[in-house]
Amino acid sequence: MDNSGGAGGASSGVGVLDKAALVLSALESGPATLAGLVTATGLARPTAHRLAVALEHHRMVARDMQGRFILGPRLSELAAAAGEDRLLASAGPVLTHLRDVTGESAQLYRRQGDMRICVAAAERLSGLRDTVPVGSTLPMKAGSAAQVLMAWEEPERLHRGLQGARFTATALSGVRRRGWAQSIGEREPGVASVSAPVRGPSNRVVAAVSVSGPIERLTRHPGRMHAQAVLDAAVRLTETLRRSA
């Protein structure tokens, strides 16, 4: 029987998409041969083969070492992009709360190649402040957010990233041990900051949440003042990503 219903059994009215959804749903439980796909989906063998190969072309399906069909890398990429949207949607209230608790400007950074980008921010409302506009691109060579985004990298990438950096491998070891980073005049003279990692569902560091301000207020030991608040904000964002995974 050629089952043209969707993954949940109900037709969307677009038959080819319903059948493609059947193939992807069948692969959710693990690798499958063509015969296994036919059994799991109820599709005719030529139809199942044609759809699996077409999905493979778009990287939504791949093959394992035995030649069996498996879910492809494009699905992970789409899931990661959806996670980024959820991160940004959740960032506003979390950063606002962090700003209000610490009295300092709060930011969220993501790594992009050899740079980091401020993707969300909540500025201190008055007085002397560290202003980092959303969209600002900053180097990965200095600052507590750069330390956090670098500290859990693969060894080879970590080694490359340390070349020319204002921080050392020993400093990053301390970041991994504590779970947060601080910087004093590292990115900009007179500015101190504290950052902590935001982790995705796979536990990979996907962003850094930070507070920053003048050394006169944050002192030369900003972590003593604000590490716990920054860690709490990072945990809230991490939990948001894991709940919606």
CYANA upper distance limits for C-alpha pairs under 8 A (distance plus 0.5 A):
  1 MET  CA     42 GLY  CA      6.32
  1 MET  CA     43 LEU  CA      7.00
  1 MET  CA     44 ALA  CA      7.34
  2 ASP  CA     42 GLY  CA      6.12
  2 ASP  CA     43 LEU  CA      4.87
  2 ASP  CA     44 ALA  CA      5.88
  3 ASN  CA     19 LYS  CA      8.14
  3 ASN  CA     41 THR  CA      7.52
  3 ASN  CA     42 GLY  CA      5.86
  3 ASN  CA     43 LEU  CA      6.03
  4 SER  CA     11 SER  CA      7.46
  4 SER  CA     15 GLY  CA      6.35
  4 SER  CA     16 VAL  CA      8.34
  4 SER  CA     18 ASP  CA      6.69
  4 SER  CA     19 LYS  CA      6.19
  4 SER  CA     43 LEU  CA      8.13
  5 GLY  CA      9 GLY  CA      5.40
  5 GLY  CA     10 ALA  CA      5.68
  5 GLY  CA     11 SER  CA      4.93
  5 GLY  CA     12 SER  CA      8.09
  5 GLY  CA     15 GLY  CA      7.90
  5 GLY  CA     18 ASP  CA      6.19
  5 GLY  CA     19 LYS  CA      7.36
  5 GLY  CA     22 LEU  CA      8.35
  6 GLY  CA     10 ALA  CA      5.79
  6 GLY  CA     11 SER  CA      5.61
  6 GLY  CA     12 SER  CA      7.20
  6 GLY  CA     17 LEU  CA      8.22
  6 GLY  CA     18 ASP  CA      4.64
  6 GLY  CA     19 LYS  CA      6.88
  6 GLY  CA     21 ALA  CA      6.57
  6 GLY  CA     22 LEU  CA      6.53
  7 ALA  CA     18 ASP  CA      7.31
  7 ALA  CA     19 LYS  CA      8.45
  7 ALA  CA     21 ALA  CA      5.98
  7 ALA  CA     22 LEU  CA      5.35
  7 ALA  CA     25 SER  CA      6.71
 11 SER  CA     15 GLY  CA      7.81
 11 SER  CA     18 ASP  CA      6.98
 12 SER  CA     18 ASP  CA      7.11
 13 GLY  CA     18 ASP  CA      8.45
 14 VAL  CA     18 ASP  CA      6.81
 15 GLY  CA     19 LYS  CA      6.73
 16 VAL  CA     20 ALA  CA      6.68
 17 LEU  CA     21 ALA  CA      6.55
 18 ASP  CA     22 LEU  CA      6.84
 19 LYS  CA     23 VAL  CA      6.97
 19 LYS  CA     43 LEU  CA      8.22
 19 LYS  CA     51 LEU  CA      8.25
 20 ALA  CA     24 LEU  CA      6.87
 20 ALA  CA     51 LEU  CA      6.70
 20 ALA  CA     52 ALA  CA      8.28
 20 ALA  CA     55 LEU  CA      8.25
 21 ALA  CA     25 SER  CA      6.51
 22 LEU  CA     26 ALA  CA      6.59
 22 LEU  CA     41 THR  CA      6.32
 23 VAL  CA     27 LEU  CA      6.92
 23 VAL  CA     37 LEU  CA      7.29
 23 VAL  CA     41 THR  CA      7.01
 23 VAL  CA     48 ALA  CA      7.83
 23 VAL  CA     51 LEU  CA      8.14
 23 VAL  CA     52 ALA  CA      7.50
 24 LEU  CA     28 GLU  CA      6.87
 24 LEU  CA     61 VAL  CA      8.24
 24 LEU  CA     71 LEU  CA      7.45
 25 SER  CA     29 SER  CA      8.15
 26 ALA  CA     30 GLY  CA      8.30
 26 ALA  CA     32 ALA  CA      8.50
 26 ALA  CA     37 LEU  CA      7.19
 26 ALA  CA     40 ALA  CA      6.51
 26 ALA  CA     41 THR  CA      7.19
 27 LEU  CA     31 PRO  CA      6.48
 27 LEU  CA     32 ALA  CA      7.04
 27 LEU  CA     37 LEU  CA      8.46
 27 LEU  CA     69 PHE  CA      7.84
 27 LEU  CA     70 ILE  CA      6.33
 27 LEU  CA     71 LEU  CA      6.57
 28 GLU  CA     71 LEU  CA      7.52
 30 GLY  CA     70 ILE  CA      7.10
 31 PRO  CA     64 ASP  CA      8.10
 31 PRO  CA     68 ARG  CA      6.29
 31 PRO  CA     69 PHE  CA      5.99
 31 PRO  CA     70 ILE  CA      5.29
 31 PRO  CA     71 LEU  CA      8.38
 32 ALA  CA     36 GLY  CA      5.74
 32 ALA  CA     37 LEU  CA      6.55
 32 ALA  CA     68 ARG  CA      5.82
 32 ALA  CA     69 PHE  CA      5.75
 32 ALA  CA     70 ILE  CA      7.26
 33 THR  CA     37 LEU  CA      6.76
 33 THR  CA     67 GLY  CA      8.18
 33 THR  CA     68 ARG  CA      5.33
 33 THR  CA     69 PHE  CA      6.58
 34 LEU  CA     38 VAL  CA      6.77
 34 LEU  CA     45 ARG  CA      8.00
 34 LEU  CA     48 ALA  CA      7.77
 34 LEU  CA     49 HIS  CA      7.11
 34 LEU  CA     68 ARG  CA      8.04
 34 LEU  CA     69 PHE  CA      8.04
 35 ALA  CA     39 THR  CA      6.80
 35 ALA  CA     45 ARG  CA      8.00
 36 GLY  CA     40 ALA  CA      6.55
 37 LEU  CA     41 THR  CA      6.35
 37 LEU  CA     42 GLY  CA      8.42
 37 LEU  CA     43 LEU  CA      8.42
 37 LEU  CA     48 ALA  CA      7.24
 38 VAL  CA     42 GLY  CA      5.95
 38 VAL  CA     43 LEU  CA      5.91
 38 VAL  CA     44 ALA  CA      6.95
 38 VAL  CA     45 ARG  CA      6.28
 38 VAL  CA     48 ALA  CA      6.74
 39 THR  CA     43 LEU  CA      8.21
 43 LEU  CA     47 THR  CA      6.78
 43 LEU  CA     48 ALA  CA      6.26
 44 ALA  CA     48 ALA  CA      6.63
 45 ARG  CA     49 HIS  CA      6.63
 46 PRO  CA     50 ARG  CA      6.55
 47 THR  CA     51 LEU  CA      6.64
 48 ALA  CA     52 ALA  CA      6.56
 49 HIS  CA     53 VAL  CA      6.63
 50 ARG  CA     54 ALA  CA      6.63
 51 LEU  CA     55 LEU  CA      6.53
 52 ALA  CA     56 GLU  CA      6.56
 52 ALA  CA     61 VAL  CA      7.25
 52 ALA  CA     69 PHE  CA      8.12
 53 VAL  CA     57 HIS  CA      6.79
 53 VAL  CA     61 VAL  CA      8.30
 54 ALA  CA     58 HIS  CA      7.20
 55 LEU  CA     59 ARG  CA      6.76
 55 LEU  CA     60 MET  CA      5.72
 55 LEU  CA     61 VAL  CA      5.79
 56 GLU  CA     60 MET  CA      6.20
 56 GLU  CA     61 VAL  CA      4.80
 56 GLU  CA     62 ALA  CA      5.89
 56 GLU  CA     72 GLY  CA      7.73
 57 HIS  CA     61 VAL  CA      8.27
 58 HIS  CA     74 ARG  CA      8.05
 59 ARG  CA     72 GLY  CA      5.71
 59 ARG  CA     73 PRO  CA      6.56
 59 ARG  CA     74 ARG  CA      5.73
 59 ARG  CA     75 LEU  CA      8.38
 60 MET  CA     71 LEU  CA      6.61
 60 MET  CA     72 GLY  CA      4.79
 60 MET  CA     73 PRO  CA      6.88
 60 MET  CA     74 ARG  CA      5.66
 60 MET  CA     75 LEU  CA      6.26
 61 VAL  CA     69 PHE  CA      7.10
 61 VAL  CA     70 ILE  CA      6.21
 61 VAL  CA     71 LEU  CA      5.11
 61 VAL  CA     72 GLY  CA      4.49
 61 VAL  CA     73 PRO  CA      8.06
 62 ALA  CA     69 PHE  CA      6.27
 62 ALA  CA     70 ILE  CA      5.75
 62 ALA  CA     71 LEU  CA      6.44
 62 ALA  CA     72 GLY  CA      5.17
 62 ALA  CA     73 PRO  CA      8.11
 63 ARG  CA     67 GLY  CA      5.66
 63 ARG  CA     68 ARG  CA      5.75
 63 ARG  CA     69 PHE  CA      5.16
 63 ARG  CA     70 ILE  CA      6.08
 64 ASP  CA     68 ARG  CA      5.96
 64 ASP  CA     69 PHE  CA      7.09
 64 ASP  CA     70 ILE  CA      7.08
 71 LEU  CA     75 LEU  CA      7.83
 72 GLY  CA     76 SER  CA      8.09
 73 PRO  CA     77 GLU  CA      6.99
 74 ARG  CA     78 LEU  CA      6.72
 75 LEU  CA     79 ALA  CA      6.61
 76 SER  CA     80 ALA  CA      6.61
 77 GLU  CA     81 ALA  CA      6.77
 78 LEU  CA     82 ALA  CA      6.71
 79 ALA  CA     83 GLY  CA      6.67
 79 ALA  CA    245 ALA  CA      8.47
 80 ALA  CA     84 GLU  CA      6.81
 81 ALA  CA     85 ASP  CA      6.99
 82 ALA  CA     86 ARG  CA      6.87
 83 GLY  CA     87 LEU  CA      6.58
 83 GLY  CA    200 GLY  CA      8.33
 83 GLY  CA    241 LEU  CA      6.80
 83 GLY  CA    244 SER  CA      8.33
 83 GLY  CA    245 ALA  CA      7.83
 84 GLU  CA     88 LEU  CA      6.78
 85 ASP  CA     89 ALA  CA      6.61
 86 ARG  CA     90 SER  CA      6.66
 86 ARG  CA    240 THR  CA      8.15
 86 ARG  CA    241 LEU  CA      7.28
 86 ARG  CA    244 SER  CA      8.36
 87 LEU  CA     91 ALA  CA      6.47
 87 LEU  CA    237 LEU  CA      7.27
 87 LEU  CA    240 THR  CA      7.89
 87 LEU  CA    241 LEU  CA      7.06
 88 LEU  CA     92 GLY  CA      7.70
 88 LEU  CA    119 VAL  CA      8.01
 88 LEU  CA    120 ALA  CA      7.58
 90 SER  CA     94 VAL  CA      7.23
 90 SER  CA    237 LEU  CA      7.36
 90 SER  CA    240 THR  CA      7.79
 91 ALA  CA     95 LEU  CA      6.37
 91 ALA  CA    108 LEU  CA      8.03
 91 ALA  CA    120 ALA  CA      7.24
 91 ALA  CA    237 LEU  CA      7.54
 92 GLY  CA     96 THR  CA      6.61
 92 GLY  CA    120 ALA  CA      7.53
 92 GLY  CA    121 ALA  CA      7.88
 92 GLY  CA    122 ALA  CA      7.90
 93 PRO  CA     97 HIS  CA      6.63
 94 VAL  CA     98 LEU  CA      6.67
 94 VAL  CA    233 ALA  CA      6.63
 94 VAL  CA    236 ARG  CA      7.93
 94 VAL  CA    237 LEU  CA      7.97
 95 LEU  CA     99 ARG  CA      6.54
 95 LEU  CA    106 ALA  CA      6.19
 95 LEU  CA    107 GLN  CA      7.27
 95 LEU  CA    108 LEU  CA      8.35
 95 LEU  CA    121 ALA  CA      7.10
 95 LEU  CA    122 ALA  CA      6.24
 95 LEU  CA    233 ALA  CA      7.88
 96 THR  CA    100 ASP  CA      6.69
 96 THR  CA    106 ALA  CA      7.98
 96 THR  CA    122 ALA  CA      5.99
 97 HIS  CA    101 VAL  CA      6.58
 98 LEU  CA    102 THR  CA      6.59
 98 LEU  CA    106 ALA  CA      7.05
 98 LEU  CA    211 VAL  CA      8.34
 98 LEU  CA    229 ALA  CA      7.15
 98 LEU  CA    230 VAL  CA      7.47
 98 LEU  CA    233 ALA  CA      7.11
 99 ARG  CA    103 GLY  CA      5.79
 99 ARG  CA    104 GLU  CA      5.71
 99 ARG  CA    105 SER  CA      6.04
 99 ARG  CA    106 ALA  CA      5.99
 99 ARG  CA    122 ALA  CA      6.96
 99 ARG  CA    123 GLU  CA      7.63
 99 ARG  CA    124 ARG  CA      7.03
 99 ARG  CA    211 VAL  CA      7.95
100 ASP  CA    104 GLU  CA      7.94
101 VAL  CA    229 ALA  CA      7.85
102 THR  CA    211 VAL  CA      8.41
102 THR  CA    226 HIS  CA      7.18
102 THR  CA    229 ALA  CA      7.82
103 GLY  CA    124 ARG  CA      6.94
104 GLU  CA    123 GLU  CA      7.68
104 GLU  CA    124 ARG  CA      5.74
104 GLU  CA    129 ARG  CA      7.57
104 GLU  CA    211 VAL  CA      6.60
104 GLU  CA    212 SER  CA      6.66
104 GLU  CA    213 GLY  CA      6.49
105 SER  CA    121 ALA  CA      7.95
105 SER  CA    122 ALA  CA      6.28
105 SER  CA    123 GLU  CA      4.80
105 SER  CA    124 ARG  CA      5.14
105 SER  CA    129 ARG  CA      7.21
105 SER  CA    130 ASP  CA      6.89
105 SER  CA    131 THR  CA      7.62
105 SER  CA    211 VAL  CA      6.04
105 SER  CA    212 SER  CA      6.17
105 SER  CA    213 GLY  CA      7.14
106 ALA  CA    121 ALA  CA      6.10
106 ALA  CA    122 ALA  CA      5.68
106 ALA  CA    123 GLU  CA      6.78
106 ALA  CA    124 ARG  CA      8.35
106 ALA  CA    209 VAL  CA      7.89
106 ALA  CA    210 SER  CA      5.99
106 ALA  CA    211 VAL  CA      4.82
106 ALA  CA    212 SER  CA      7.03
107 GLN  CA    118 CYS  CA      7.11
107 GLN  CA    119 VAL  CA      8.20
107 GLN  CA    120 ALA  CA      6.26
107 GLN  CA    121 ALA  CA      4.74
107 GLN  CA    122 ALA  CA      6.94
107 GLN  CA    132 VAL  CA      8.09
107 GLN  CA    209 VAL  CA      6.31
107 GLN  CA    210 SER  CA      5.65
107 GLN  CA    211 VAL  CA      6.82
108 LEU  CA    118 CYS  CA      6.23
108 LEU  CA    119 VAL  CA      6.28
108 LEU  CA    120 ALA  CA      5.66
108 LEU  CA    121 ALA  CA      6.73
108 LEU  CA    207 ALA  CA      7.31
108 LEU  CA    208 ALA  CA      6.22
108 LEU  CA    209 VAL  CA      5.03
108 LEU  CA    210 SER  CA      6.79
109 TYR  CA    116 ARG  CA      6.66
109 TYR  CA    117 ILE  CA      5.83
109 TYR  CA    118 CYS  CA      5.00
109 TYR  CA    119 VAL  CA      6.23
109 TYR  CA    120 ALA  CA      7.84
109 TYR  CA    145 ALA  CA      7.47
109 TYR  CA    207 ALA  CA      6.02
109 TYR  CA    208 ALA  CA      5.66
109 TYR  CA    209 VAL  CA      6.94
109 TYR  CA    210 SER  CA      8.47
110 ARG  CA    116 ARG  CA      6.02
110 ARG  CA    117 ILE  CA      5.94
110 ARG  CA    118 CYS  CA      7.22
110 ARG  CA    119 VAL  CA      7.35
110 ARG  CA    149 LEU  CA      8.22
110 ARG  CA    206 VAL  CA      7.11
110 ARG  CA    207 ALA  CA      5.14
110 ARG  CA    208 ALA  CA      7.06
111 ARG  CA    115 MET  CA      6.53
111 ARG  CA    116 ARG  CA      4.81
111 ARG  CA    117 ILE  CA      6.83
111 ARG  CA    149 LEU  CA      7.21
111 ARG  CA    206 VAL  CA      8.24
111 ARG  CA    207 ALA  CA      7.53
112 GLN  CA    116 ARG  CA      6.05
112 GLN  CA    117 ILE  CA      7.43
114 ASP  CA    139 PRO  CA      7.30
114 ASP  CA    140 MET  CA      6.41
114 ASP  CA    161 GLY  CA      8.33
115 MET  CA    137 THR  CA      6.93
115 MET  CA    138 LEU  CA      6.22
115 MET  CA    139 PRO  CA      5.20
115 MET  CA    140 MET  CA      5.64
116 ARG  CA    137 THR  CA      6.23
116 ARG  CA    138 LEU  CA      5.80
116 ARG  CA    139 PRO  CA      6.60
116 ARG  CA    140 MET  CA      6.60
116 ARG  CA    146 ALA  CA      7.70
117 ILE  CA    134 VAL  CA      8.38
117 ILE  CA    135 GLY  CA      6.54
117 ILE  CA    136 SER  CA      6.17
117 ILE  CA    137 THR  CA      5.12
117 ILE  CA    138 LEU  CA      6.78
118 CYS  CA    132 VAL  CA      7.72
118 CYS  CA    133 PRO  CA      7.61
118 CYS  CA    134 VAL  CA      5.63
118 CYS  CA    135 GLY  CA      5.84
118 CYS  CA    136 SER  CA      5.92
118 CYS  CA    137 THR  CA      7.18
119 VAL  CA    134 VAL  CA      5.87
119 VAL  CA    135 GLY  CA      6.41
120 ALA  CA    134 VAL  CA      6.01
121 ALA  CA    132 VAL  CA      7.92
121 ALA  CA    133 PRO  CA      7.67
121 ALA  CA    134 VAL  CA      6.77
123 GLU  CA    129 ARG  CA      8.17
123 GLU  CA    130 ASP  CA      8.38
123 GLU  CA    131 THR  CA      7.13
124 ARG  CA    129 ARG  CA      6.76
128 LEU  CA    213 GLY  CA      8.30
128 LEU  CA    214 PRO  CA      7.79
129 ARG  CA    212 SER  CA      8.40
129 ARG  CA    213 GLY  CA      5.89
129 ARG  CA    214 PRO  CA      7.15
130 ASP  CA    191 VAL  CA      7.71
130 ASP  CA    212 SER  CA      6.53
130 ASP  CA    213 GLY  CA      5.40
130 ASP  CA    214 PRO  CA      7.43
132 VAL  CA    136 SER  CA      7.07
139 PRO  CA    146 ALA  CA      8.06
140 MET  CA    146 ALA  CA      5.37
140 MET  CA    147 GLN  CA      8.23
140 MET  CA    150 MET  CA      8.26
140 MET  CA    161 GLY  CA      8.04
140 MET  CA    165 ALA  CA      8.18
141 LYS  CA    146 ALA  CA      7.07
141 LYS  CA    161 GLY  CA      7.89
141 LYS  CA    162 LEU  CA      7.83
141 LYS  CA    164 GLY  CA      7.28
141 LYS  CA    165 ALA  CA      4.70
141 LYS  CA    166 ARG  CA      6.39
141 LYS  CA    167 PHE  CA      7.98
142 ALA  CA    146 ALA  CA      6.47
142 ALA  CA    147 GLN  CA      7.75
142 ALA  CA    165 ALA  CA      6.71
142 ALA  CA    166 ARG  CA      5.82
142 ALA  CA    167 PHE  CA      7.35
142 ALA  CA    186 GLU  CA      6.13
142 ALA  CA    187 ARG  CA      5.50
143 GLY  CA    147 GLN  CA      6.96
143 GLY  CA    182 GLN  CA      8.08
143 GLY  CA    183 SER  CA      6.08
143 GLY  CA    186 GLU  CA      5.98
143 GLY  CA    187 ARG  CA      5.39
143 GLY  CA    193 SER  CA      7.83
144 SER  CA    148 VAL  CA      6.83
144 SER  CA    181 ALA  CA      5.65
144 SER  CA    182 GLN  CA      5.41
144 SER  CA    183 SER  CA      5.57
144 SER  CA    193 SER  CA      6.65
144 SER  CA    194 VAL  CA      6.33
144 SER  CA    195 SER  CA      5.99
144 SER  CA    210 SER  CA      8.28
145 ALA  CA    149 LEU  CA      6.68
145 ALA  CA    181 ALA  CA      7.85
145 ALA  CA    194 VAL  CA      8.03
145 ALA  CA    195 SER  CA      5.82
145 ALA  CA    196 ALA  CA      7.90
145 ALA  CA    208 ALA  CA      6.07
145 ALA  CA    209 VAL  CA      7.67
145 ALA  CA    210 SER  CA      7.04
146 ALA  CA    150 MET  CA      6.50
147 GLN  CA    151 ALA  CA      6.26
147 GLN  CA    167 PHE  CA      8.02
147 GLN  CA    172 LEU  CA      6.94
147 GLN  CA    175 VAL  CA      7.99
147 GLN  CA    181 ALA  CA      7.02
148 VAL  CA    152 TRP  CA      7.92
148 VAL  CA    172 LEU  CA      8.35
148 VAL  CA    175 VAL  CA      7.52
148 VAL  CA    180 TRP  CA      7.42
148 VAL  CA    181 ALA  CA      6.79
148 VAL  CA    195 SER  CA      7.22
148 VAL  CA    196 ALA  CA      6.80
148 VAL  CA    197 PRO  CA      6.49
148 VAL  CA    208 ALA  CA      6.83
149 LEU  CA    153 GLU  CA      8.06
149 LEU  CA    197 PRO  CA      7.72
149 LEU  CA    205 VAL  CA      7.38
149 LEU  CA    206 VAL  CA      8.23
149 LEU  CA    207 ALA  CA      7.22
149 LEU  CA    208 ALA  CA      6.86
150 MET  CA    158 LEU  CA      6.86
150 MET  CA    161 GLY  CA      7.81
150 MET  CA    172 LEU  CA      8.27
151 ALA  CA    158 LEU  CA      7.71
151 ALA  CA    172 LEU  CA      5.66
151 ALA  CA    173 SER  CA      7.69
151 ALA  CA    175 VAL  CA      7.26
151 ALA  CA    176 ARG  CA      6.91
152 TRP  CA    158 LEU  CA      8.46
152 TRP  CA    176 ARG  CA      7.67
152 TRP  CA    205 VAL  CA      7.62
153 GLU  CA    157 ARG  CA      6.75
153 GLU  CA    158 LEU  CA      6.00
154 GLU  CA    158 LEU  CA      6.45
155 PRO  CA    159 HIS  CA      6.54
156 GLU  CA    160 ARG  CA      6.89
157 ARG  CA    161 GLY  CA      6.56
158 LEU  CA    162 LEU  CA      6.77
159 HIS  CA    163 GLN  CA      7.50
161 GLY  CA    165 ALA  CA      7.60
162 LEU  CA    167 PHE  CA      7.82
162 LEU  CA    168 THR  CA      7.17
162 LEU  CA    169 ALA  CA      7.68
166 ARG  CA    186 GLU  CA      7.27
167 PHE  CA    171 ALA  CA      6.74
167 PHE  CA    172 LEU  CA      8.07
168 THR  CA    172 LEU  CA      6.96
169 ALA  CA    173 SER  CA      6.70
170 THR  CA    174 GLY  CA      6.95
171 ALA  CA    175 VAL  CA      6.92
172 LEU  CA    176 ARG  CA      6.79
173 SER  CA    177 ARG  CA      6.77
174 GLY  CA    178 ARG  CA      6.57
175 VAL  CA    179 GLY  CA      6.00
175 VAL  CA    180 TRP  CA      5.80
175 VAL  CA    181 ALA  CA      5.79
176 ARG  CA    180 TRP  CA      7.71
179 GLY  CA    196 ALA  CA      7.02
179 GLY  CA    197 PRO  CA      7.95
179 GLY  CA    231 LEU  CA      8.47
180 TRP  CA    194 VAL  CA      7.72
180 TRP  CA    195 SER  CA      6.21
180 TRP  CA    196 ALA  CA      5.01
180 TRP  CA    197 PRO  CA      7.60
180 TRP  CA    227 ALA  CA      7.38
180 TRP  CA    231 LEU  CA      7.73
181 ALA  CA    194 VAL  CA      6.15
181 ALA  CA    195 SER  CA      5.75
181 ALA  CA    196 ALA  CA      6.93
181 ALA  CA    223 GLY  CA      8.00
182 GLN  CA    192 ALA  CA      7.88
182 GLN  CA    193 SER  CA      6.05
182 GLN  CA    194 VAL  CA      4.86
182 GLN  CA    195 SER  CA      6.89
182 GLN  CA    221 HIS  CA      8.36
182 GLN  CA    222 PRO  CA      7.11
182 GLN  CA    223 GLY  CA      6.47
183 SER  CA    187 ARG  CA      8.34
183 SER  CA    192 ALA  CA      5.99
183 SER  CA    193 SER  CA      5.88
183 SER  CA    194 VAL  CA      7.15
183 SER  CA    222 PRO  CA      8.41
184 ILE  CA    189 PRO  CA      8.50
184 ILE  CA    190 GLY  CA      7.95
184 ILE  CA    191 VAL  CA      6.75
184 ILE  CA    192 ALA  CA      4.88
184 ILE  CA    193 SER  CA      7.25
184 ILE  CA    215 ILE  CA      7.57
184 ILE  CA    220 ARG  CA      6.73
184 ILE  CA    221 HIS  CA      8.48
184 ILE  CA    222 PRO  CA      8.50
185 GLY  CA    189 PRO  CA      4.88
185 GLY  CA    190 GLY  CA      5.73
185 GLY  CA    191 VAL  CA      5.56
185 GLY  CA    192 ALA  CA      6.29
185 GLY  CA    215 ILE  CA      8.29
186 GLU  CA    191 VAL  CA      8.21
186 GLU  CA    192 ALA  CA      8.22
187 ARG  CA    191 VAL  CA      7.99
190 GLY  CA    214 PRO  CA      6.21
190 GLY  CA    215 ILE  CA      6.03
190 GLY  CA    216 GLU  CA      8.42
191 VAL  CA    212 SER  CA      7.38
191 VAL  CA    213 GLY  CA      6.03
191 VAL  CA    214 PRO  CA      5.10
191 VAL  CA    215 ILE  CA      5.85
192 ALA  CA    212 SER  CA      6.17
192 ALA  CA    213 GLY  CA      6.18
192 ALA  CA    214 PRO  CA      6.45
192 ALA  CA    215 ILE  CA      5.71
192 ALA  CA    218 LEU  CA      6.92
192 ALA  CA    219 THR  CA      8.13
192 ALA  CA    220 ARG  CA      7.97
192 ALA  CA    222 PRO  CA      7.27
193 SER  CA    210 SER  CA      7.26
193 SER  CA    211 VAL  CA      6.04
193 SER  CA    212 SER  CA      4.64
193 SER  CA    213 GLY  CA      7.01
193 SER  CA    218 LEU  CA      8.21
193 SER  CA    222 PRO  CA      7.05
194 VAL  CA    210 SER  CA      6.00
194 VAL  CA    211 VAL  CA      6.05
194 VAL  CA    212 SER  CA      7.12
194 VAL  CA    222 PRO  CA      6.93
194 VAL  CA    223 GLY  CA      6.44
194 VAL  CA    226 HIS  CA      7.40
194 VAL  CA    227 ALA  CA      6.86
194 VAL  CA    230 VAL  CA      7.68
195 SER  CA    208 ALA  CA      6.68
195 SER  CA    209 VAL  CA      5.92
195 SER  CA    210 SER  CA      4.68
195 SER  CA    211 VAL  CA      7.17
195 SER  CA    227 ALA  CA      7.98
195 SER  CA    230 VAL  CA      6.92
195 SER  CA    231 LEU  CA      8.35
196 ALA  CA    208 ALA  CA      6.07
196 ALA  CA    209 VAL  CA      6.06
196 ALA  CA    210 SER  CA      7.17
196 ALA  CA    227 ALA  CA      8.39
196 ALA  CA    230 VAL  CA      6.69
196 ALA  CA    231 LEU  CA      6.17
196 ALA  CA    234 ALA  CA      6.62
197 PRO  CA    205 VAL  CA      6.46
197 PRO  CA    206 VAL  CA      8.01
197 PRO  CA    207 ALA  CA      6.52
197 PRO  CA    208 ALA  CA      5.17
197 PRO  CA    209 VAL  CA      6.97
197 PRO  CA    231 LEU  CA      8.38
197 PRO  CA    234 ALA  CA      6.58
198 VAL  CA    205 VAL  CA      6.18
198 VAL  CA    206 VAL  CA      6.36
198 VAL  CA    207 ALA  CA      5.53
198 VAL  CA    208 ALA  CA      6.16
198 VAL  CA    209 VAL  CA      7.42
198 VAL  CA    234 ALA  CA      5.59
198 VAL  CA    235 VAL  CA      7.41
198 VAL  CA    237 LEU  CA      6.84
198 VAL  CA    238 THR  CA      5.75
199 ARG  CA    203 ASN  CA      5.62
199 ARG  CA    204 ARG  CA      5.78
199 ARG  CA    205 VAL  CA      4.88
199 ARG  CA    206 VAL  CA      5.94
199 ARG  CA    207 ALA  CA      7.54
199 ARG  CA    238 THR  CA      5.68
199 ARG  CA    241 LEU  CA      8.34
200 GLY  CA    204 ARG  CA      6.03
200 GLY  CA    205 VAL  CA      6.93
200 GLY  CA    206 VAL  CA      6.54
200 GLY  CA    238 THR  CA      6.77
200 GLY  CA    241 LEU  CA      6.42
200 GLY  CA    242 ARG  CA      7.00
201 PRO  CA    238 THR  CA      8.46
201 PRO  CA    241 LEU  CA      6.95
201 PRO  CA    242 ARG  CA      5.39
201 PRO  CA    245 ALA  CA      6.90
208 ALA  CA    234 ALA  CA      8.14
209 VAL  CA    230 VAL  CA      7.32
209 VAL  CA    233 ALA  CA      7.80
209 VAL  CA    234 ALA  CA      6.62
210 SER  CA    230 VAL  CA      6.99
211 VAL  CA    226 HIS  CA      8.39
211 VAL  CA    230 VAL  CA      7.66
213 GLY  CA    217 ARG  CA      7.62
213 GLY  CA    218 LEU  CA      7.05
214 PRO  CA    218 LEU  CA      6.78
215 ILE  CA    219 THR  CA      5.33
215 ILE  CA    220 ARG  CA      6.82
218 LEU  CA    222 PRO  CA      5.40
218 LEU  CA    225 MET  CA      7.62
221 HIS  CA    225 MET  CA      7.92
222 PRO  CA    226 HIS  CA      6.70
222 PRO  CA    227 ALA  CA      8.01
223 GLY  CA    227 ALA  CA      5.07
226 HIS  CA    230 VAL  CA      6.72
227 ALA  CA    231 LEU  CA      6.50
228 GLN  CA    232 ASP  CA      6.59
229 ALA  CA    233 ALA  CA      6.83
230 VAL  CA    234 ALA  CA      6.73
231 LEU  CA    235 VAL  CA      6.67
232 ASP  CA    236 ARG  CA      6.79
233 ALA  CA    237 LEU  CA      6.89
234 ALA  CA    238 THR  CA      6.57
235 VAL  CA    239 GLU  CA      6.52
236 ARG  CA    240 THR  CA      6.79
237 LEU  CA    241 LEU  CA      6.96
238 THR  CA    242 ARG  CA      6.80
239 GLU  CA    243 ARG  CA      6.47
240 THR  CA    244 SER  CA      6.84
241 LEU  CA    245 ALA  CA      6.60
